[in-house]
Amino acid sequence: MTGGPAVRTAGRDHLAPLDGLRGFAVAAVLLFHAGHLSGGFLGVDLFFVLSGFLITRLLLTEAAGRGRIDLAAFWGRRARRLLPALTVMGLLTLPAAWAFGSPALLGSALDDAPWVAVQGVNWHFITERIGYWNASGTRLFSHLWSIAVEWQFYLAWPLVVAAAGRGRAGERRVAVLAAAGALASAALMRDLGDAVDTTRAYEGTDTRAFALLLGALAATAPVRELCARVPRRAVDGICALLGGGLVASWVLTGGQSSPGLFRGGMFAHSLAAAALIALLARTADGYVGRLVGSAVPRRLGEWSYSLYLWHWPVYLLLPDPVFGVGGWGRTALAIGMSLVAAVLSKVWVEDPVRFRAGWASGRRGLVALSAAAAVAVVVWAAVPRPHPGAGTVDVNRLMAP
């Protein structure tokens, strides 16, 4: 891959504009969950597209360089990247819910926690008919449906790339499979998106796979070759239009009731994101690339995973109003607290485990993972379950003389 300024982040090279896109995506989600940006939930799609692009680029690079893909090593890297911060957040959130949350909030968190642990919480919400749009405010782990979708994709897609990505035509085969899978996924979303409750279409791995697969498509040789034909002087204009279109969709989309959202609107958003990512990866040193990859969005992007993990429990457990402050003031306080938690998580948990902890790889890594799982089970079992009806009004006492 050619082009563009790279920044050194925790010992690895990153294209600054892609980290910046993460920053914009997490900002959109934070504002949406605070009630200030009606279409900010589409930032999750941008995350999906970025994830599909980055892991497919890594897999194809490994296949081209070594002639094969070490799947165990890939899954080990994903586990070191994602599981430590997720585990710490869960271990601290459950006691915090016991101390500061309502009985209903704690009860749902205890019910959902095992599904979070096995990365299947999105299907738990679907099968239990826990509507994303009307019940997420009662679930401390409702935001983790998207992490589960990514994990499920990480388990399946590398197998496809490993099988199809070999040889001189490997990347073209991967491109065809990614495009076909994205179209099939979008068609399934269209079919299921007509329901009164769109949680099945919104949280299903199969219905959301198109965003990840469009990102994967953007990482393949045919798309790189297409981007290479775009004149450099035209790239900034195209990127500005694409980026402006994404931001406009975040502002103008009014939630699940928006016309066309599940009938191609979300697919169009992901397609625009994939095109933007492919162009920025090809020509990262243009004006738009430097703007998107500037210091503030890039740093926010580096914290985005931990920030996404922590913001929702903070939002739900923080009183409203807090110290007499509501609205934007409470939002600023909640985001500030989430940022502090995210930075501490990255500095004390994510980066040490990912880059400096020898015990986190190989057999020692499996032992450490098993120990962490055991601790999580102990904490889950130790947190007292609330009594049914706790915190509610006793009607009999109200009617007593």
TASULHU-V8085 format. One record per backbone hydrogen bond with DSSP energy under -1.0 kcal/mol. NH is the residue of the N-H (numbers start at 0). CO is the residue of the C=O. If there is no record, write none. Layout:
BEGIN
((NH:CO) (NH:CO))
END
This chain:
BEGIN
((6:13) (8:11) (11:8) (13:6) (15:4) (18:14) (19:15) (20:16) (21:17) (22:18) (23:19) (24:20) (25:21) (26:22) (27:23) (28:24) (29:25) (30:26) (31:27) (32:28) (33:29) (34:31) (35:30) (38:249) (39:36) (41:38) (42:39) (43:40) (45:41) (46:42) (47:43) (48:44) (49:45) (50:46) (51:47) (52:48) (53:49) (54:50) (55:51) (56:52) (57:53) (58:54) (59:55) (60:56) (61:57) (62:58) (63:59) (64:60) (65:61) (66:62) (70:68) (73:69) (74:70) (75:71) (76:72) (77:73) (78:74) (79:75) (80:76) (81:77) (82:78) (85:81) (86:82) (87:83) (88:84) (89:85) (90:86) (91:87) (92:88) (93:89) (95:91) (96:92) (97:93) (98:94) (99:95) (100:96) (105:101) (106:102) (107:103) (108:104) (109:105) (110:106) (111:107) (112:108) (115:111) (116:112) (117:113) (118:115) (119:114) (123:119) (124:120) (125:121) (126:122) (127:123) (128:125) (129:124) (130:128) (134:130) (137:134) (138:135) (141:138) (143:140) (144:141) (145:142) (147:143) (148:144) (149:145) (150:146) (151:147) (152:148) (153:149) (154:150) (155:151) (156:152) (159:155) (160:156) (161:157) (162:158) (163:159) (164:160) (169:166) (172:168) (173:169) (174:170) (175:171) (176:172) (177:173) (178:174) (179:175) (180:176) (181:177) (182:178) (183:179) (184:180) (185:181) (186:182) (187:183) (188:184) (189:185) (190:186) (191:187) (192:188) (194:191) (201:197) (202:198) (203:199) (207:203) (210:207) (212:208) (213:209) (214:210) (215:211) (216:212) (217:213) (218:215) (219:216) (223:219) (224:220) (225:221) (226:222) (227:223) (229:226) (233:230) (237:233) (238:234) (239:235) (240:236) (241:237) (242:238) (243:239) (244:240) (245:241) (246:242) (247:243) (248:244) (249:245) (250:246) (251:247) (252:248) (257:254) (260:257) (264:259) (265:260) (267:263) (268:264) (269:265) (270:266) (271:267) (272:268) (273:269) (274:270) (275:271) (276:272) (277:273) (278:274) (279:275) (280:276) (281:277) (282:278) (289:285) (290:286) (291:287) (292:288) (293:290) (297:293) (298:294) (299:295) (300:296) (301:297) (302:298) (306:302) (307:303) (308:304) (309:305) (310:306) (313:309) (314:310) (315:311) (316:312) (317:313) (321:324) (324:321) (328:325) (330:326) (331:327) (332:328) (333:329) (334:330) (335:331) (336:332) (337:333) (338:334) (339:335) (340:336) (341:337) (342:338) (343:339) (344:340) (345:341) (346:342) (347:343) (348:344) (349:344) (350:345) (352:348) (353:349) (354:350) (355:351) (356:351) (359:356) (360:357) (364:360) (365:361) (366:362) (367:363) (368:364) (369:365) (370:366) (371:367) (372:368) (373:369) (374:370) (375:371) (376:372) (377:373) (378:374) (379:375) (380:376) (381:377) (382:378) (389:386) (391:388) (397:393) (398:394))
END
